[in-house]
Amino acid sequence: MRYERSGLQIRGVPDAAAGRDMTRLRSLGLSPGLSKFGDLAYPGLVLSVVFVALVCGGGTRQGLWSDALVQIVSLPLLAVASFRLRALASPSKLRLPLFLIFAVVLVPVLQLVPLPPRVWTTILPGREEVAAAYTAAGMSLPFLPISLEPLTTLRSILSLLPAVAVFLGVFCLREEAELRWILLIMFLVAIVGAGVELLQLIGGKASPLYFYDVTNLGRGVGFFANSNHQAAFLYGAIPYAAIWVSLARQGPSATRAFRLTFSAILLVALVVGLAATQSRFGVFLGLVAGLCSIPLVASLATGAERGRIIKIAAIANAVAILLAFQFGFVGIAERISQTLASDLRWPVASVTAEAAKEYLPFGSGIGTFAPIFQRYEPLEYLQERYVNRAHNDWLEWWLEGGVASAAVVCALVACYLFLAYRSWRTANPNLRLVAYGRAGSICVGLWLTHSILDYPLRTTALMVMVAISCVFMLRAHLEADATAVAHSKT
């Protein structure tokens, strides 16, 4: 009897053709030999961590109880996912995902290694004041790490736990249906978050639905502390929503009607929620996400159907622009009226670049931007709210990590470009895994662009979104390899 293949899992009694499917499954790097109980419980664990991260991981400051909750919840998933990696039949398939994790944690871990006084006083720039303070106090110079604030850097490492756990957790999922559940969780949080935004605007600045003490009062922030990050979450869901709408046309009529209805609600929530954030760059990138979704859904169709889908997608984008104009024009226009010349981002970026030169080549330590910036901040920039981020993550990484951070960022961007290229070059665009990979490539590209003017990837929720998108691209890459192997043997 031939295997019945469902997504990435194979069931049944083997025969010759099914044996080829088993070989293909193993070439994909996934093992079918896991327990039935684990197959049921493990996806639930992954979905739970993703849900908690998206709802509670919207803060941007260290020491928040919500971030600590997400980190604690992610520990069981990290342990179980690491154990499941041992069941993978092709260790070579683990090289790229493990490299990505290693690259992310490398710099902050190295910055915590204690160095003898002769080393850090000689080769680390910007440590003269530290040495002078010990000397003035009559104390001998201790062993110190590269980071000027080791505890802050340690917290930065801990903040990576949810993203790493979700990355490994989603990578170890076997069923394509389980990946759809992750998207459904994302969509539900987006819909509820957009509803919370409207209630926040109705309640005004005194609304109890602002969940963070330091937040953008008077603007829609949803489950986030920053309206720009809520916008980043919403426009990141647009490419996945486009796939969901495109695939909603398939299946039984009852299921198709439900999915189309849900898709309509989702798209309205995404557009209205984006407008309610009043995020200038967020709304612009939302428009870009909608435009990029047109070739995405077109790649899932063939022949005459492709032209019809392109027309529908173009109409959907036009309706989205009208909705955004209707619900958010006044607020966005007021923010745009604040000229770029008066935006504090530009002088902050200039000061950050100057400070980064002082700490080359090793950086000041991951997470140390705020105290370092205060040392270089001109008096005219002082105001009631202190500057806690550079609003340019590329510059902030350069300041905190120096040359090592720049090298790691370049390596990660190169991996992203490679995986994005592989996702769009795959010969079989109708595979859902490939569609997810293409959507993920759009999302990551938008977030990297957003990081030029903000810091969306400093939030736990968006780091988890990036992890999910990277896994989708990685799975599409592995699927392409598996397809090539299968064709070469036929």
C-alpha positions as CSV (number, residue, x, y, z in Angstrom):
1,M,0.0,0.0,0.0
2,R,1.3,3.4,-0.9
3,Y,2.0,6.1,1.8
4,E,-0.5,8.8,2.2
5,R,1.5,12.0,2.5
6,S,0.1,14.9,4.5
7,G,2.3,18.0,4.4
8,L,5.7,16.9,5.7
9,Q,4.5,13.7,7.4
10,I,4.1,10.3,5.8
11,R,1.8,7.6,7.0
12,G,0.9,4.1,5.9
13,V,2.7,0.9,4.9
14,P,5.7,1.4,2.7
15,D,6.1,0.3,-0.9
16,A,8.7,1.3,-3.5
17,A,7.2,4.6,-4.3
18,A,6.5,5.4,-0.7
19,G,10.2,4.6,0.0
20,R,11.1,7.4,-2.3
21,D,8.8,9.7,-0.3
22,M,10.6,8.6,2.8
23,T,13.9,9.4,1.3
24,R,12.7,12.8,0.2
25,L,11.4,13.5,3.7
26,R,14.8,12.6,5.1
27,S,16.5,14.8,2.5
28,L,14.3,17.6,3.8
29,G,16.0,17.1,7.1
30,L,12.9,15.8,9.0
31,S,12.5,12.4,10.6
32,P,9.1,10.5,10.7
33,G,10.1,8.5,13.7
34,L,8.6,10.6,16.5
35,S,5.9,9.5,19.0
36,K,2.2,10.1,18.4
37,F,1.9,11.9,21.7
38,G,4.7,14.2,20.7
39,D,3.1,14.9,17.4
40,L,0.0,16.1,19.2
41,A,1.5,18.0,22.2
42,Y,4.5,19.6,20.5
43,P,2.5,21.8,18.0
44,G,0.4,23.0,20.9
45,L,3.5,24.0,22.8
46,V,4.8,25.9,19.8
47,L,1.5,27.7,19.2
48,S,1.2,28.6,22.9
49,V,4.7,30.2,22.9
50,V,3.9,32.1,19.7
51,F,0.6,33.4,21.1
52,V,2.2,34.6,24.4
53,A,5.1,36.2,22.6
54,L,2.8,38.2,20.2
55,V,0.5,39.3,23.0
56,C,3.0,40.0,25.8
57,G,6.2,40.8,23.9
58,G,5.4,44.3,22.7
59,G,7.6,46.2,25.2
60,T,10.8,48.0,24.2
61,R,12.5,48.5,27.6
62,Q,14.4,46.0,29.6
63,G,13.2,44.6,32.9
64,L,9.5,44.4,32.0
65,W,7.5,41.6,33.6
66,S,5.8,40.8,30.3
67,D,9.1,40.1,28.6
68,A,10.2,38.0,31.5
69,L,7.0,36.0,31.2
70,V,7.6,35.3,27.5
71,Q,11.2,34.2,28.2
72,I,10.1,31.8,31.0
73,V,7.3,30.3,28.7
74,S,9.8,29.8,25.9
75,L,12.2,27.7,28.0
76,P,10.2,24.4,27.7
77,L,9.9,24.9,24.0
78,L,13.6,25.6,23.7
79,A,14.4,22.4,25.5
80,V,11.9,20.2,23.6
81,A,12.8,21.6,20.2
82,S,16.5,21.1,20.9
83,F,15.8,17.5,21.8
84,R,13.7,17.0,18.6
85,L,16.6,18.2,16.5
86,R,18.4,15.0,17.4
87,A,15.7,13.1,15.5
88,L,16.6,14.8,12.3
89,A,18.0,12.4,9.8
90,S,20.2,14.8,7.9
91,P,22.5,16.7,10.2
92,S,23.8,18.7,7.2
93,K,20.4,20.4,6.9
94,L,21.0,21.8,10.4
95,R,24.1,23.8,9.4
96,L,22.3,26.9,8.2
97,P,19.7,27.2,11.0
98,L,22.4,26.6,13.7
99,F,24.6,29.1,12.0
100,L,21.9,31.7,12.1
101,I,21.4,31.1,15.9
102,F,25.1,31.1,16.5
103,A,25.6,34.4,14.7
104,V,22.8,36.1,16.6
105,V,24.1,35.2,20.1
106,L,27.8,35.4,19.2
107,V,28.6,39.1,19.8
108,P,26.8,39.6,23.1
109,V,28.2,36.4,24.5
110,L,31.8,37.4,23.6
111,Q,31.2,40.8,25.1
112,L,30.6,39.1,28.5
113,V,34.0,37.3,28.6
114,P,36.1,38.9,31.4
115,L,39.4,40.4,30.2
116,P,42.5,41.1,32.4
117,P,43.2,44.7,33.2
118,R,46.2,44.9,30.9
119,V,44.0,43.9,28.0
120,W,40.9,46.1,28.5
121,T,42.9,49.2,29.5
122,T,45.1,48.8,26.4
123,I,42.9,47.7,23.5
124,L,39.4,48.8,24.5
125,P,38.7,52.4,23.6
126,G,36.6,54.6,25.9
127,R,37.7,52.8,29.1
128,E,39.9,55.6,30.5
129,E,37.2,56.9,32.8
130,V,36.5,53.4,34.1
131,A,40.2,52.9,34.9
132,A,40.5,56.4,36.5
133,A,37.5,55.7,38.7
134,Y,39.1,52.5,40.2
135,T,42.4,54.3,40.6
136,A,40.7,57.3,42.4
137,A,38.9,54.9,44.7
138,G,42.2,53.2,45.6
139,M,41.1,49.9,44.1
140,S,43.1,47.5,41.9
141,L,41.8,47.1,38.4
142,P,39.5,44.0,38.1
143,F,38.8,41.7,35.2
144,L,36.2,43.4,33.0
145,P,34.4,42.4,29.8
146,I,34.0,44.4,26.6
147,S,30.5,45.5,27.6
148,L,30.4,48.6,29.8
149,E,27.1,47.3,31.3
150,P,27.4,43.5,31.5
151,L,24.0,43.1,33.2
152,T,22.3,45.0,30.4
153,T,24.1,42.8,27.8
154,L,23.0,39.7,29.7
155,R,19.4,40.8,29.6
156,S,19.8,41.4,25.9
157,I,20.9,37.7,25.5
158,L,17.9,36.6,27.6
159,S,15.6,38.6,25.3
160,L,16.7,36.4,22.4
161,L,15.3,33.2,24.1
162,P,11.8,33.5,22.7
163,A,12.9,34.1,19.1
164,V,15.5,31.2,19.3
165,A,12.9,28.9,20.8
166,V,10.2,29.7,18.2
167,F,12.8,29.4,15.4
168,L,13.8,25.9,16.5
169,G,10.2,25.1,17.4
170,V,8.7,26.0,14.0
171,F,11.6,24.4,12.2
172,C,10.8,21.1,13.9
173,L,7.2,21.1,12.9
174,R,6.4,18.4,10.4
175,E,2.8,19.1,9.2
176,E,2.1,21.9,6.8
177,A,-1.3,22.3,8.6
178,E,0.7,23.1,11.7
179,L,2.3,26.0,9.9
180,R,-1.2,27.3,9.0
181,W,-2.2,27.3,12.6
182,I,0.8,29.6,13.3
183,L,-0.6,32.0,10.7
184,L,-4.0,31.8,12.2
185,I,-2.7,32.7,15.6
186,M,-0.9,35.7,14.0
187,F,-4.1,36.8,12.3
188,L,-6.3,36.5,15.4
189,V,-3.8,38.6,17.4
190,A,-3.8,41.2,14.6
191,I,-7.6,41.4,14.5
192,V,-7.9,41.7,18.3
193,G,-5.0,44.1,18.4
194,A,-6.8,46.3,15.8
195,G,-9.9,46.3,17.9
196,V,-7.9,47.2,21.0
197,E,-6.5,50.2,19.0
198,L,-9.9,51.5,18.2
199,L,-10.9,51.2,21.9
200,Q,-7.7,53.0,22.9
201,L,-8.6,55.9,20.6
202,I,-12.1,56.0,21.9
203,G,-10.9,56.0,25.5
204,G,-8.4,58.8,24.9
205,K,-5.1,59.2,26.6
206,A,-6.6,58.0,29.9
207,S,-7.7,54.7,28.4
208,P,-6.9,51.7,30.7
209,L,-6.2,49.6,27.5
210,Y,-2.7,51.2,27.2
211,F,-0.8,48.3,28.7
212,Y,2.6,50.0,29.1
213,D,3.5,53.0,31.3
214,V,5.7,54.5,28.6
215,T,3.7,54.4,25.4
216,N,2.3,56.6,22.5
217,L,-0.9,57.9,24.2
218,G,-3.5,59.1,21.8
219,R,-2.5,56.7,19.1
220,G,-3.3,53.1,18.4
221,V,-0.7,50.7,19.8
222,G,-2.6,47.5,20.3
223,F,-0.6,45.1,22.4
224,F,2.6,47.1,21.8
225,A,4.2,50.0,23.7
226,N,5.0,51.8,20.4
227,S,2.6,52.6,17.6
228,N,5.3,52.1,15.0
229,H,5.9,48.6,16.2
230,Q,2.2,47.8,16.1
231,A,2.2,49.1,12.5
232,A,5.3,46.8,11.8
233,F,3.3,43.8,13.1
234,L,0.3,44.6,11.0
235,Y,2.0,45.2,7.7
236,G,4.1,42.1,8.4
237,A,0.9,40.1,8.4
238,I,-0.3,41.5,5.0
239,P,1.8,39.1,2.8
240,Y,0.6,36.1,4.8
241,A,-3.0,37.4,4.6
242,A,-2.6,37.6,0.9
243,I,-1.6,33.9,0.7
244,W,-4.5,33.0,3.0
245,V,-7.0,34.9,0.8
246,S,-5.5,33.2,-2.3
247,L,-5.8,29.7,-0.9
248,A,-9.3,30.5,0.6
249,R,-10.7,29.8,-2.9
250,Q,-9.8,26.1,-2.6
251,G,-11.5,23.4,-0.7
252,P,-15.2,22.6,0.0
253,S,-17.8,25.4,-0.5
254,A,-18.6,25.6,3.3
255,T,-14.9,25.9,4.2
256,R,-14.3,28.3,1.4
257,A,-17.1,30.6,2.5
258,F,-15.8,30.7,6.1
259,R,-12.2,31.4,5.0
260,L,-13.3,34.1,2.6
261,T,-15.4,35.8,5.3
262,F,-12.5,35.6,7.8
263,S,-10.1,36.9,5.1
264,A,-12.3,40.0,4.6
265,I,-12.5,40.7,8.3
266,L,-8.7,40.3,8.5
267,L,-7.9,42.6,5.7
268,V,-10.2,45.3,7.1
269,A,-8.6,44.9,10.5
270,L,-5.1,45.2,9.1
271,V,-5.9,48.4,7.1
272,V,-7.9,50.1,9.8
273,G,-5.4,49.1,12.4
274,L,-2.5,50.5,10.3
275,A,-4.3,53.8,9.9
276,A,-5.1,54.0,13.7
277,T,-1.4,53.8,14.5
278,Q,-0.7,57.1,12.7
279,S,2.7,55.7,11.9
280,R,4.0,57.5,8.8
281,F,6.6,55.0,7.8
282,G,4.4,52.1,9.0
283,V,1.5,53.1,6.7
284,F,3.9,53.6,3.8
285,L,5.5,50.2,4.3
286,G,1.9,48.8,4.6
287,L,1.3,50.1,1.1
288,V,4.5,48.5,-0.1
289,A,3.5,45.2,1.5
290,G,0.2,45.3,-0.3
291,L,1.9,46.0,-3.6
292,C,4.5,43.2,-3.0
293,S,1.6,40.9,-2.3
294,I,0.3,41.2,-5.9
295,P,3.2,39.2,-7.5
296,L,3.1,36.9,-4.5
297,V,-0.5,35.8,-5.1
298,A,0.1,35.9,-8.8
299,S,2.8,33.3,-8.4
300,L,0.3,30.9,-6.9
301,A,-1.9,30.9,-10.0
302,T,-1.4,29.8,-13.6
303,G,-2.8,30.7,-17.0
304,A,-5.9,32.9,-17.2
305,E,-6.5,32.7,-13.5
306,R,-3.3,34.7,-12.9
307,G,-4.7,37.8,-14.7
308,R,-7.9,37.6,-12.7
309,I,-6.0,37.3,-9.4
310,I,-3.8,40.3,-10.3
311,K,-6.9,42.4,-10.9
312,I,-8.5,41.3,-7.6
313,A,-5.3,42.1,-5.8
314,A,-5.1,45.5,-7.4
315,I,-8.7,46.3,-6.5
316,A,-8.0,45.1,-2.9
317,N,-5.0,47.5,-2.7
318,A,-7.1,50.4,-4.0
319,V,-9.9,49.7,-1.4
320,A,-7.2,49.4,1.3
321,I,-5.9,52.9,0.4
322,L,-9.4,54.3,0.6
323,L,-10.0,52.7,4.0
324,A,-6.7,54.0,5.3
325,F,-7.5,57.5,4.0
326,Q,-10.9,57.4,5.6
327,F,-9.9,56.3,9.0
328,G,-6.5,57.8,9.5
329,F,-6.0,60.8,7.2
330,V,-6.3,63.5,9.9
331,G,-3.9,61.9,12.3
332,I,-1.3,60.9,9.6
333,A,-1.6,64.3,8.0
334,E,-0.8,66.0,11.3
335,R,2.2,63.8,11.8
336,I,3.5,64.4,8.3
337,S,3.1,68.1,8.9
338,Q,6.0,67.7,11.4
339,T,8.8,68.3,8.8
340,L,11.6,65.9,8.5
341,A,14.0,68.6,9.5
342,S,12.4,68.9,13.0
343,D,12.4,65.1,13.6
344,L,14.8,64.2,16.4
345,R,15.8,61.0,14.5
346,W,18.4,62.8,12.3
347,P,20.4,64.6,15.1
348,V,20.2,61.4,17.2
349,A,21.6,59.4,14.3
350,S,24.4,61.9,13.9
351,V,25.4,61.7,17.6
352,T,25.2,57.9,17.5
353,A,27.5,57.7,14.6
354,E,30.1,60.0,16.3
355,A,29.9,57.9,19.5
356,A,30.3,54.7,17.5
357,K,33.7,56.0,16.2
358,E,34.9,56.4,19.7
359,Y,34.2,52.7,20.6
360,L,35.6,51.1,17.5
361,P,36.5,48.3,16.9
362,F,34.8,46.4,19.8
363,G,31.7,48.5,20.6
364,S,30.3,49.6,23.9
365,G,28.2,46.5,24.6
366,I,24.9,45.2,23.4
367,G,22.1,47.1,25.1
368,T,24.2,50.0,26.3
369,F,23.0,52.7,23.9
370,A,21.1,54.8,26.4
371,P,23.9,55.5,28.9
372,I,26.5,55.9,26.0
373,F,24.2,58.4,24.2
374,Q,23.8,60.4,27.4
375,R,27.5,61.0,27.5
376,Y,27.5,62.5,24.0
377,E,24.1,64.1,23.9
378,P,24.2,67.9,23.3
379,L,22.3,70.0,25.8
380,E,19.8,71.2,23.2
381,Y,18.5,67.6,22.9
382,L,17.6,67.3,26.5
383,Q,13.9,67.0,27.1
384,E,11.4,65.4,29.4
385,R,11.7,62.0,27.7
386,Y,15.2,60.7,27.4
387,V,16.4,59.0,24.2
388,N,16.5,55.3,24.8
389,R,17.1,54.2,21.2
390,A,18.9,55.5,18.2
391,H,15.8,55.0,16.0
392,N,18.2,53.5,13.5
393,D,19.0,49.9,14.4
394,W,21.8,49.7,11.9
395,L,23.7,52.5,13.7
396,E,22.8,51.2,17.1
397,W,24.3,47.8,16.2
398,W,27.4,49.5,15.0
399,L,27.8,51.5,18.2
400,E,27.1,48.5,20.6
401,G,28.9,45.8,18.7
402,G,31.5,47.5,16.6
403,V,33.2,45.6,13.8
404,A,32.1,42.2,15.1
405,S,28.5,43.2,15.1
406,A,28.8,44.7,11.6
407,A,30.3,41.4,10.3
408,V,27.5,39.4,11.9
409,V,24.8,41.7,10.5
410,C,26.4,41.4,7.0
411,A,26.4,37.6,7.3
412,L,22.8,37.5,8.4
413,V,21.7,39.8,5.6
414,A,23.6,37.6,3.1
415,C,21.7,34.6,4.5
416,Y,18.5,36.5,4.1
417,L,19.2,37.4,0.5
418,F,20.2,33.8,-0.3
419,L,17.0,32.4,1.3
420,A,14.8,35.0,-0.3
421,Y,16.4,34.2,-3.7
422,R,15.8,30.5,-3.2
423,S,12.2,31.1,-2.2
424,W,11.4,33.0,-5.4
425,R,13.5,30.8,-7.7
426,T,11.9,27.5,-6.6
427,A,10.4,25.8,-9.7
428,N,7.2,24.8,-8.0
429,P,5.4,27.9,-6.7
430,N,2.2,26.1,-5.9
431,L,3.7,24.4,-2.8
432,R,2.4,26.2,0.3
433,L,5.8,26.0,1.9
434,V,7.3,28.0,-1.0
435,A,4.5,30.5,-0.7
436,Y,5.1,31.0,3.0
437,G,8.8,31.4,2.2
438,R,8.1,34.1,-0.3
439,A,5.8,35.9,2.1
440,G,8.5,35.7,4.7
441,S,11.1,37.2,2.4
442,I,8.8,40.2,1.9
443,C,8.2,40.7,5.6
444,V,11.9,40.5,6.7
445,G,12.8,42.9,3.9
446,L,10.2,45.4,5.1
447,W,11.4,45.1,8.8
448,L,15.0,45.6,7.8
449,T,14.0,48.7,5.9
450,H,11.9,50.0,8.8
451,S,15.0,49.6,11.0
452,I,16.6,52.5,9.2
453,L,14.2,54.9,10.9
454,D,13.1,52.9,14.0
455,Y,13.9,49.8,16.1
456,P,11.1,47.3,15.4
457,L,13.4,44.3,15.9
458,R,14.1,45.3,19.5
459,T,10.7,44.0,20.6
460,T,10.2,40.3,21.5
461,A,7.0,40.0,19.4
462,L,8.6,41.2,16.2
463,M,11.7,39.2,16.9
464,V,9.4,36.1,17.0
465,M,7.8,37.2,13.8
466,V,11.2,37.4,12.1
467,A,12.1,34.0,13.5
468,I,8.9,32.5,11.9
469,S,9.5,34.2,8.6
470,C,13.1,33.0,8.5
471,V,12.0,29.4,9.2
472,F,9.5,29.7,6.3
473,M,12.3,30.8,4.0
474,L,14.5,28.1,5.3
475,R,11.8,25.4,4.8
476,A,11.2,26.7,1.2
477,H,15.0,26.3,0.6
478,L,15.0,22.8,1.9
479,E,11.9,22.0,-0.1
480,A,13.6,23.1,-3.2
481,D,16.6,20.9,-2.4
482,A,14.3,17.9,-1.7
483,T,12.4,18.5,-5.0
484,A,15.7,18.6,-6.9
485,V,16.9,15.4,-5.3
486,A,13.6,13.6,-6.0
487,H,13.7,14.7,-9.7
488,S,17.3,13.5,-10.1
489,K,16.3,10.0,-8.9
490,T,13.3,9.6,-11.2
